[in-house]
Every structure is written in structure tokens, then in C-alpha cells.
Amino acid sequence: MYATCRFAVRNTHLLKVKLYALLNIVMYARFLSVSTLVYAVAVNGRTFPTKKFKQQQVKDQLTRIGKVDLPEFRPILGSVKTQEYRNKLDYGCANKRYLTKQEIATLPNDESQSLKDIPAIGFHITGAFDKILPVEKCWLMDDLHNKIRNEIRDYAIENSITFFDLRQQKGLLRDVIIRNSNTGEWMVIIQFHYDETGGKDEALGLLKHISDKFPEISSLLYLDNQKCNDTIGDQDILVFKGNDHIFETMEDLKFKVGPKSFYQTNTEQAYHLYSVARELADLKGEELVYDLYTGTGTIANFVAKKARKVIGIEYVPEAIEDAKINSEINHIDNTLFYAGDMKDILTDDFIAKHGRPDVIITDPPRAGMHPDVVKTILRAAPKRIVYVSCNPATQARDLQDFDEAYKVVAVQPVDMFPHTPHVENVVLLEQR
């Protein structure tokens, strides 16, 4: 994220890239080869990290952590876009902006203190939880989002709207989430914190101004969050203008995306990621497929036309409701979805009731799969397992658990997040 955003402080950008990148190298250093470490640290003056580094990172982690036999890796799929590739950004609001050491060193003492008290909208800084590094322009998302964010900031300052003070837990303007889609729709979610003296009228005034200024916004939402954190999963979100959702498309499918929905933040690259998963699943039309950690059912619905039946399981109940809606709006009638903790839902009794899967597609969170889930999959004994991972380190750990019964047949890294050290990886496992 840091590499393509220009902050109010010009020199911060390169510093943050290097620090963030080096932090990730340190975290995984013991699992990376010497050549990879030398290459990663030596990169200077170029966008970090490169596709070459990410490819080697996956190989090192699967080899050194997984310790399983591996085929030749497919070349990493680079992102179609390296700028304006994100469909969602979340900006914090704070009554105090972050100042770099360079800034402080070049300012008189009295001025540095006054600058700290200037409110800001931007990104949180590690080690400075109550301050925000202001962002003037970010290249991670279409430029309209910069205009919307900056207009919110300018209107709030001009109209003396208070910005949130995280330490004191007061202040009206708290957080801004901006989403767009490949259908041309825009969603803006403004998070407020009404104080004892009120604030609703000021909030509605800001919303009215943004609504009038940007007719492109098809979903303008807001909420009053009185919690200590900014998460909105348990909050009531209100519609100020338009719909409570936008749509994304993939091939001939439409996916409803609400304010709480998870959808891959790189839309174009998500299509390539899911296409790899579908290809490796090698469905002929007669298979029963289990889609574990299905989210809003994107993969389940994406492969449904090539399967006899797809059963999706997901922890978040709201996501499962979206998955059902996505099947309905796409006229897909061979999917079933269940909500609950994976280790509690995916049991021997569940498999006995719904049938033994021919193929399992799993896309777990960064922590990987619970040991009980792995054991249940082994007892279910599907012919093929397609393992999609956002964390090759935990994927490698799980591959070791599968190794006695399954062999790794294909490995396909996918770069979903240019300018960051993160990489997705898809592995095909087949019965021995």
C-alpha cells in the first residue's frame, strides 16, 4: 500500500516501503534461501518486492516449512494492473496527524507541535495508533476516490467538524471506506461517533454535501460507532442515498457486494485466481464439490456450472446470506450454503448427510486450516484438493499434514497485491 501512495510528507513514501518490506523479510527470514534474502535486501530504487522475489518466497516456504515433494512451479501470474488495482480502501480519521522525523527536524519547535494538532484522513502508522499519516493522492484506486476523500476532509475542516480522538474516544468524523466495482458503481461508508452534545445534524450536512458533489456515488452509507475500535461487522449501517450494495461482475456472473461483504480487493486479478482454482479442480460436470471458507460464495458460484453440486461453508452468517443471494440472482440452483465454525460444521456426520466430496476447494484465512478440519478432509478422501492460500507459510504447514495421503501436483503463485510482500498461492493435491 505504501509504495503507490503520495503522502502529505513526500519522503515518507520510500521510507515506509523499505521498513514494511524489511519487516516481512525478518518475519520469514528463517524460511527464505540466502539468495532470496540477498536479492530482497539488495533491491533499491525499484518497486519492492518484485514478482521474482514473491515466486522465490513461495518456493522457499513450501520447501522449508512443508518439507514435501514439489513439482516444478508455474511462473507467477503478475497483476494485470500495478496502479489503481484496488476496489476498496479504508481511511482512518484523527484529530492529530503523524509527523516524520524529517519533518520535525526541519521545523521550529513551536511549529512542529501546532502541525501535530492538524486533523488528517489517511493511513494508520505502526507504533502511533492515535495518529494518522495524511494522504493527498493514492494510486492504488481510481482517482475519483482521492477527490471524494479530500472533499470529506476539506468540508469537515471548513465546517469545524471534529475529527476522532482515539485516546479520548470523542470526535465526530471517525473513518471512511470507499469501494468501487467493475460495473462503474461507487460505495462510500462514513463512520461517525456522535458525542453527548450530538453531532447527527453535522453528519447529515456532510453526507448531503458529498451526495450533491459526487453524483457518481450509487451507495452512500453511514453509521454511528460508539465502540473502541473501527470494525463495522456488528454495527447497523444506514443508507443516506442509493442502494445498500453495489455489484461486481465476473464472466457472466453478478456478485452483490454490501458494506460488510468480503470481495477480493483486486477485481481483475481475482478472476485469474479463481480461473486457476477452477482449472485445477478439473470438473467434468458430475462432481460433488465442497467449497470451504466460501465467503460470499464467489468461488462456489464461479465453478457451479461445471459441477453437479457445490456445498459452501463459511463462518460469517451475513456472508452466507450474500452467497445465497448471489446464487439466486445468477439463476444457479445447484449450490447449498451453511454458516458456522468450519471445524464444527465440517464433520463426519455432515459428510454422511450431504455426500462424500469428489473435489474440495479450500480458501482459508491467513492462519490456515484448523487441525480438526484437515483430519476430516483426510477421512472424506476427496480425489482432488485445490488449496488457495493468502499465506504460503501456513499453507506449507497444512501440506505437510496432507502429505501421507496426497501429493502436490501443481503450484501456481498469483500476485494479487503489487507493491506489497503479500502473495496468493494455489496448490493442487491429488490422492496418492
Buried (B, 14 or more C-beta within 10 A) or exposed (E): BBBBBBBBBEEBBBBBBBEBBBEBBEEBEEBBBEEBBEBBEEBEEEEBBBBEBBBBBBBBBBBBBBEBEBEEBBEBBBBBBBBBBBBBBBBBBBBBBBBBEEBBEEBEEEEBEEEBEBBBBBBBBEEEEBBBBBBBBBBBBBEBBBBBBBBBBEBBBEEEBBBBBBEEEBBBBBBBBBBBBBEEBBBBBBBBBBEEEEBEEBBEEBBEBBBEBBEEBBBBBBBBBEEEEBEBEEBEBEEBBBBEBBBBEBEEBBBBBBBBBBBBBBBBBBBBBBBBBBBBBBBEEEBBBBBBBBBBBBBBBBBBBBBBBBBBBBBBEBBBBBBBBBBEBBEBEBBBBBBBEBBEBBBEEBBEEBBEBBBBBBBBEEEBBBEBBBBBBBEBEBBBBBBBBBBBBBBBBBBBBBBEBBBBEBBBBBBBBBBBBBBBBBBBBBEE
